[in-house]
Each structure stands twice: as structure tokens, then as C-alpha cells.
Amino acid sequence: MTAPLGVRPVINANATVTVLGGSLMPAPVLKAMNDAAAQFVDLPELNDRVGERLAELTHNEAAYVTSGAAAAISLTVAACITTESQAFPTDAEVVMFASQRNGYDYSARLTGARIVEIGPSYDELRTALARKPACVLWFAGAHYAAGALPVEEVVRGAREFGVPVIVDAAAQIPPVASLWRFTRDIGADAVLVSGGKGLRGPQASGLVLGKRWLVDRIRAHTSPKQELGRGMKVGKEELMGLLAAVEWTLAQDEDELLATYERIVDNWIVGLDGIVTVERGYPSEAGQPHSRAVLRLTRDRDEVIKALWDGDPRIAVGTFGVPDDAIALNPQTLQPGEDKVVLDALTALLSSRDGEQAG
């Protein structure tokens, strides 16, 4: 492994988190980006053609590549707020379940919209919808399910009042069906997906999939126009890279991929048995349909995390959605053979400390 500028590479047993670079791009994605970087194009034309192809691949009316999933929220909310005029009203509302408020709220509020909180009550939803908000913003994933109505009920209510429903499913791949389930099958107006997580495209990319009217309005806000999305510019490299990533992802055997993840978790559980209390955690940290290994530690968690991070090689593990005395090992972001490196490092670290305590 190389260390550019002295920054050490990381074996990522955490997740497709932004702070670690999202995911690793496969060879076809790197080639597509490199090819795109080598020539000039009519960028708006390329943007249109990429959107058409992505819509076709994902069984949606339209598609738009954004500079990340957070930008996708801002642009989609902006599309719901504005009509023919690009002026933003000062009284626009975005409905969210109180339990789903999170650090990405700012992406909606960037448009000037006010977030209206509701509880998990269909009557509350209907009352909020009767105010004719710009949209309902619903977050997918098991960690957002408690305290919120299912998306099917949200879509049913919103249809009655003519209010768009936006589904943020940034980390919900796998399953790849997230690209069309929320829109084509359930009826949401748009689903937003990160390009740099499960799709393994450029980290600085996102994807809006859904209704044509909504994507057409998004285009009115984005580069090269000098509107809200001018600073959320997407280059030809990201456009072609994300298209290649979606094509690559759809060509994979998802069942075998998930089975591989489970085998890795099985090996971790067997290998660490007797050294530390380890159990299977399902689903994964953002509700993806695969397991993690959850280790219940008998020593300070921060100390274990730091020792792995300071080791050679540097290893990152997860803490999201597990008890305060636990760490989680995620197979999704590992390269072949790295699962054994993680196992060996933990075995040496935890066995050594246990031996010291026993002595």
C-alpha cells in the first residue's frame, strides 16, 4: 500500500462512510472517468444523455446525477418548491417525521424551506398534507423506521393531496432494487441515492431517480445556470463514472455478493469465539440486507479502536448502531483477503490484552 503525502491507507471494516472515502471504484468506473477526462464535450448534452440512460437502466421516468446525495436533497426540494418561477417562496414547508430528523436536514433548509415535524400518525400526516407543503421527505433504512409511518402509507396519503414524496435512500444499496422499488413499485416521486456508497461510483456523486417533471425542474437550478445548484456542479468525469458504476452494479450477482458477506461474518464469529463475545448483527448499519460481526468488549472501546487505527496496517471499525461497549465489523467495504487481516489484528490485540490481565 502506498501512502501519498504521508496519509496512510486504511482497511475499511466500518462502512461506506464519507470520512473514509465512501467506497472503492471498480476498474470499469475508473476507465470511464479517465476516458471522460481526456476530451471536451457539450456538458449539458452529455448530462441529458447520461440521465436518459440511467432512467432506462433503473426503470424510472428520468434521472439526474448530482454532486452527492446531500446535494440531491437540496435540488429535489428546490424542484418541489418552485414552479415556473425560479424565485423561492418564503413560506415553503417540508414535512418530516420527527424521528427522522438528522444531520442532513440542512440540505432541505438550504432552500429556505421550513421543516414541519409530525409523529407516526396517519391523521397527523393528513393534517400536514392539507397545508399543501412542498413535499414529504422520508428517510429509508431500518434505523429510521421507528417513529415513522411506512413509505407506502406516506405515498398513499400524499397522493390524496397532490404532494410529492421524496425518499432518501442514500445508503440503501444493496439491495439494488432500491433504484426502482420506491418509485416504480411504491409510487414515490423521487428516490435519492449516493453514487459513492453501494454503487461504488465517484464519491462526489449522487443520483435522483423518479418523475420527469421533477428532474426537469432540477435542471433549471443546476450548472451551467447560475442558480441554487451552481456550486453543486457535476463534471463529465462524475457523469460517466456514475453511469459506469450503475451498469457495473446491475451486472453483479447480488445474491452471491450478499452470500460472500455472510461467509466473511461467519469466519469472524468462528475466529473470535473464545476471545471476545461476538454475535451477528443484522441488518447492517443503515439497514442493508447483510450482517455485521458485533464484538462486545471487556476493555475500553476507544482504546481498541485507537490500537487498530494506529496499527500496521491501519484498520477502521464501526460503532454506529451498537452498544457503547461494542464495535462492529462490516464486510461490505473489504477487498479480498482483508477480512483475514482484520481477524488476525483483532485476535492478536484482544488475546494479548487478555493474557496481560490474566497475568
Sequence and secondary structure as in RCSB ss.txt:
>XXXX:A:sequence
MTAPLGVRPVINANATVTVLGGSLMPAPVLKAMNDAAAQFVDLPELNDRVGERLAELTHNEAAYVTSGAAAAISL
TVAACITTESQAFPTDAEVVMFASQRNGYDYSARLTGARIVEIGPSYDELRTALARKPACVLWFAGAHYAAGALP
VEEVVRGAREFGVPVIVDAAAQIPPVASLWRFTRDIGADAVLVSGGKGLRGPQASGLVLGKRWLVDRIRAHTSPK
QELGRGMKVGKEELMGLLAAVEWTLAQDEDELLATYERIVDNWIVGLDGIVTVERGYPSEAGQPHSRAVLRLTRD
RDEVIKALWDGDPRIAVGTFGVPDDAIALNPQTLQPGEDKVVLDALTALLSSRDGEQAG
>XXXX:A:secstr
   GGG   EEEES S GGGTS    HHHHHHHHHHHTS   HHHHHHHHHHHHHHHHT SEEEEESSHHHHHHH
HHHHHH SSS    SS EEEEEGGG  TTHHHHHTTT EEEEE S HHHHHHHHHT  SEEEEE SGGGTTTS  
HHHHHHHHHHHT  EEEE TT  SSTTHHHIIIIIT  SEEEEESSSTT   TT EEEEE HHHHHHHHTTBTTS
SSTBGGG   HHHHHHHHHHHHHHHHS HHHHHHHHHHHHHHHHHHHTTTSEEEEE S TTS SS EEEEE SS 
HHHHHHHHHHSSSEEEEB TTS TTEEEE STT  TTHHHHHHHHHHHHHHHHHHHHH 
